[in-house]
Amino acid sequence: MFTAPWVCRSCSRLLTQPALRAQFIRGYSTSNGAVSLPTILLQRAQKQRAEHAKLSSTLSTGDFDPKTAKRAGELASVANALKEYEEAKASLAELQALLESDDAEMREMAKDDVEPTTAQLDAAAKKLSIALTPKHPFAEMPCLIEFRPGPGGLEGRFFTDALFKMYQLYCDRKGYRAKVVKYELSDQAGSASGHAGEQPLQEAVLEIEDAGSYDIFRGEAGIHRVQRIPTTEKNGRTHTSAAALWVLPSLQESAGDLASDFNNPESDFYVDPAEVKIERMRAQGAGGQHVNKTESAIRLTHTPTGIAVSMQDHRSQQRNRDAAWTLLRSRLAQKRRDDREEQARQLRSSVLAKNQVTRGDKIRTYNYSQDRCTDHRSGLDVHNLPDVLQGGDGLDRIIESVREVFIQNDIQAAIADEELAASQLEKKGTK
């Protein structure tokens, strides 16, 4: 089976560091040095171009249909990318022929053009590969980021607060609209405090309201590990603790897409009210005279899955109820999507399954003594930890490196799906 150019054939490991990937890609180059796309991916592109031409012809007759127009728009990027790829490939073939010419001047001119044309073909191949991978169904949506402390006790709570502030600062710097949906502290810290004024965070939810933020932040879900000396450590020993992050799609009630309409039973966000247990209770923790005076806190439990959401940040029971329903819908939508992806992975090759990143994996380490932040999926090391924790350029580099890994995984999944479909068709033909 053909593996993608960025996947090692011997160990099935993703080669995400640029130097390693560039070195390995040469093993899949054509005789002129350009990367050659797998045949099965080109066949997929040709099918989609033919479909685009057919749909465009239908629309040009005046028989407009919104679904047809939407599908044609989705396929346009594939058709355009395939055209660029074919033109660049043809140009390189012409130059290759000129290199064998008897005319010395022609050979010299062709030689000068080979390198830029090869780079053009490589860029077109990457663009086509990306265009062929289906977009994540939640890619265009806003998102919710949930923060919860993992192993590490009180130090884990302090570090969770550091991550919460890191993403807040990152959103401020990038101009994203971020809103605190939930911010709940633990009352077990006493007088202890963490680094740089960190608070003992029990649980928090940050909503990023910009469309497309789910696609930007979905790679941040997972276990974030920290290695540092706690402020309460008297012997100078380094402790390891962790925080768990979930990135969920956030449904906007004004959305018109049926796939994300929570009143549509076919939607991932739909929740049958009959399957939800609603409990009203008095708020807990700090909060002044209002706490324990009224039953403003809400807990929702989705009986079939056991998913529970509690909300007490607002004085109004209705605001707590609305926020809890929003979070419950988002968690259920993500679970349903994860379940479908798991079923699809079981049909694909074992190579693909090994490369799948799940939210339970340790994805990143923040090492204070070494002034280093390492992402374990992209292999990127950033040696300016304060800048990362302030949501600076270092965090930007890390997030982009992970998005690159996700693109590579999506391309590999597309190849695996095409191979699976071809093998199933072949089996049907032999029966």
N, C-alpha and C positions, 0 to 999 in steps of 0.2 A: 504494500500500500504506500502511496506517495505521502510523505509528510511535508508540511509547509517548510519553506526555506529557512525559517527562524526556529525550527525545532530539530534538535540533534537526533539523527537517525539511530545512533547507538544507545543513547540514554533517554531519549524523548524529553529532554530538558529544554525549557524555553531559554533562548539566548537573547536576553534583553539588553545587555550592555552593548553599546554601539560598536566598539572595537571587535568584540567576540562575534557579534552578529554579522558584521561586515566580512570578517575572516571566513565564517562558515558559509555565507551566501555564495562565495566564489565556487563552492562545491556544486552549486546548482546553476552555474553560469553557462551560457551558450559559448560557442567557439569565439565569438566576438567580445566576450566579457560581460554581456548584459544578462540580467536575471530573466529566466524563462518561467512563465506562469504554468502551473500544471494544466494538462489538457482538460481535465474535468471542470476546472474553474472557467476556462475559456468557453467550454460548451455551455455552461450555465449563463455566461454573459451573452452568448449568441442567441440563446433561447429568449432571454429577457429583452434583448434588442428587437427581436422579431415581434414579441408581444407589445412592446412600446410602439412599434410602427403600425401595428394593427389597431391599437387603441387610439393612436393619434389620427389615423384615417377615419375612424368612427366619429371622433369628436369634430373633425373638420367638415363633416356632412351636416353639422348643425344639430345632431342628435345628442344633446348634452346630458350627461348623467354625472352627478357629484362623485360617486364611487369610481366611475371610469376615469374621471379627471384626476382624482387623487392617486389612483394606481399609475396612470400615465406619468404623473409628476414624480412618483417614486422611482419609476424605471428610467426617467430621463437622464439621471446621473450615471447610470450604468451604460446607456447608449452613448453618451458623450465621452465617458472614460474609455470605452472600448474603441471608439473612433480615434482618440488620441494615441492609444496603445498601438493600434494597427498602423497608423501613420508613422509613428516613431520606429516601429519595427521594420517597416518598408524602407524608411530612410537609411536605417543602419545596414540593411541588406544591400542597398545600392552602394553605400560607401565601401562595404566589404568587397563588392565586385570591382570597384574602382581601384582598390588597393592592389589588385592583380593586373591592372592595366599596363600596357607597354609604354605609356606616356609617363615619364618621370614627374612632370609638373602636375598631372592629374593625381598621381599617387601621393604627392606631397600635400596637395590640397585636401584630399580625402583623409589623410592621416591626421591633419589638424582638426577635422570635424568629427572624428570617431569618438573621442572622449566626451564632448558635450552631448552628442547624440545618444551615446550609451547612458549617460546620466538622465537624459530626457526620457529614455525608454524605461529605466528603472523607476523614475518618479511616476510615469504613467501606469506601470505595473502595480505599484503600491496603491495609487489612486483607484484603479479598477478593482483591486482586491477589497478595499474598504467599501467601495460602492456596492459590491456584491453581497456584503454581510448585512442581514436584516437588522434594522434599528431595534434596540430594546423597547418593548411596548411602553415603558414608563419614561423613556429618555427625555421627552419634551415636557415632563411635568416638574412642578416644584417638589421639594423634598422635606422630610423631617429627619433630623439626626438625633437619635437617642443615646444618652450617655449613662453608663452604669459602672460602678467600681467592680473590679474583678478581684482575684486573689491579692492579698497584701495588707488586709486590715485597714487601719486608719490612713496609712500612707497611700493605699490604693484610692481612697476617697479624695485625698489631696491631689493626686495625679489626675484623676478624672476631671476635677475642677480646672486644672491647668489645660487639659485638652479642650474643655468647653470654651475657655477664654481664648485659646489659640484659634479656634474656628470662628469665634465672634470677631476677633481682630482681622482674620483673613477676609471675612465677608466685608468688613468695613473698608479694608484696603482695596478690594476688588469692586466695590460699589454694589454688592449684592444686598438685597433687602432681607435682613435676618430678624426674626421675632422670637423672643423667649416664650415658649408655650408652657414650660414647666421647669422649675428650679427649686429642688427640695434638698435641704441640708440635713445631715444626721445630727442628733443631739448627744452623741456619745464622745465627742472630741474634747469636751471640757475646755481648758484654756489653751490647748495645743493648736498650733497653726503650721501650715506648710510653707514651702518656698514661695517667696514673692507674694505673700498674702493669700495663698490658696485656702479655700474653704473645704470642710469635710462634706463633699457632695454625695448625696444619697441617690438622686436620680435627676436627670434634666432632659429636656426636649427642646431643640432649636429648630425652628421652621425657616427655611430659605424659600422665599416666595417667588423668586424669579423663575420663569419658564425655562426648562432645560437644566435646572440645578441638580436634578436627580442624576443625570448623565455625568455631570461634573464630579459629584461627590460619592457616587455609588462604590467607587473603589476604596473608600475610607472605612467601609464596614469591616469589622473584625476585631481581633484582640491587639491592643496597643500596649506594649511592655515598656516599663521604665526601669533603669538601673541607676540608683543614686543613693547618697547618704541622707537619710531623713533628718529633719531638723530636730527630732526628738532622740536621735541616736547619739549616745554619749561616748561610744568607743570607736567612732569613725568607720564603722563597717558599712559596706554597700549593700543595700537591700534591693530585691527585685519584686515589683508589684505590677499590676496590670489594670486596664480598663477595657470594657467592651463597648463597641459602637455599633449601632444599627442604622442603616440609611433606608428610609421608607419613602415611597411615593406619596405626595401630599395632594389630595383631591380638592380642587377648587369647585365650589358649588355652582359656579357659573359655567363650568365646562359643558360643552355640548356634545362631546364624543360619547356615544353610547357605551363604548368599552370602559369608560371611567365614570359613568353616571350611576351614582349609588342607589338610584331608584329602579335601575334595570336589573332584573334577576340574572341576566347573563354577564353582568359586570363583575370584575374581580373585587370591586369595592362594595358590592351589595351585601347587606347583612339583614337577615330575617329578624325583625324585632322579637318574634316569638321565641327565638333561640338565645336571647340575651337576658341574663339575670341582672336586675338593677337594684343596687343597694345604696341607701342614703345614710350618711353617718356624720359625726362631728369631726371637724378638722383636728389634726394632731400637730404638735410642735409649736414653735414660736409663731406669734401672730397677734399678740395684744389681746384686747378685750373680746375681739370677735371669736377667737378660738374657743371651742367647746361650748359656745353659746347657742349656735344654730347648726342644723344638719345641712351644711352647705357642700360637704364633700360627697363625691359620687364614685362608685365602683361599678364597672360593667364587666360581666363575665360571659364570654361566648361559650355556651354549653358544649357544642359539638367538638370544639378544639381545645377548650380550657384556657384560651387566651383571656387574660384579665387586665383591665386598665383602671387605674384610680387617678382622680384629679381633685386637688384641694387648693390650688394656687389662687383662685378667685373667691371673693366674698359672695358673689352671686352663684346660687346653685345652678341656674340656667347656663351661665358661662362655663362652669365646670362640666356640666352635662354635654354641652356642645363640643368642648375641647376633648372630652373623653370619647365621644362618638367618632370624631375626626381621627383620633389616634387608633381606635379599634379598627376602623375601616382600613386604615393604612397598613396596620399589622396583618390583617387578614388578606389584603391584596398581595402583599409581599409573600406571605406564606403560600398562597395559591400559585403565584408565579414560580416560587422556588420548587414547589412540588412538581409542576409541569417540566421545569428544567431538569429535575432529577430523573424523571421518567425518560426524557429525551437522552440524557447522558447514559442511561442504562442500555440504550439502543446503539450508542456509538462505541467506538473502539476503546480499549482499556487505556491507550495512550492519552486520549482526550480526557478521560476521567481523572487520570493522574495530574493533569495540568489544571484542573478546575480549582479555582480558589473559593473557599467557603468562608462564611463569616466566623466559623469557629476556629480558624487558623490564626496563629500568631503572625500578624502581617508586618509589624513595624516595631523597632526598638529605639528608645530614646536613652542614650548613654551619657550621663552628665559628666562623669570623670574624663571621658574621652572627647567631650564636646562633639558628639556624633549622633546623627539620626540615620538609621538604616532601614530601607524598605526591603523586606525579604522576598518580594515577588519580582521587582525590577532589578534588585541587586544594587541600587543606587545608595551611595554614602554621601551625606551632606555634613561637612565639618563646620558648622556654625549653628549650634543648637539654640542659642538665644534668639537668633533670627527666625528659626523654624517656629519656636514657641510664641513668637510675636506675630505669626502669620505672614512672614516676609517672603522674599524671593526663594529662599530655601524650600519652604513648604510648597510653593508654586512648582518648583522643579520636581519634587517628589510626586505631587498629584499628577503632573503631566506624564511622568515615567510610568505610573500605574495605569493611566488611561491608554498608553501605548501597549502595555501588556494585555489589557482587555481587548484592544483592537486585534492583536495577534491571536488571542484565544478565539475571538469571534470568527476570524478568517479560517482558522483551523477547524472550527465547528462547522462552518459552511462547506468546507472540503469533505469533512466526515459525513455530513448529511447527504451530499451528492453521491458519495461512494456507497452509502447505505442504500439510497434509492436505486442506484444502478444495479447493485447486487440483488436487491429484492425483485427488480424487473427481470433480471437474468434468471433468477430461480423460477419465476412464473413462466418464462419462456421455455424452460426445460421440462416443465410438467406436461 
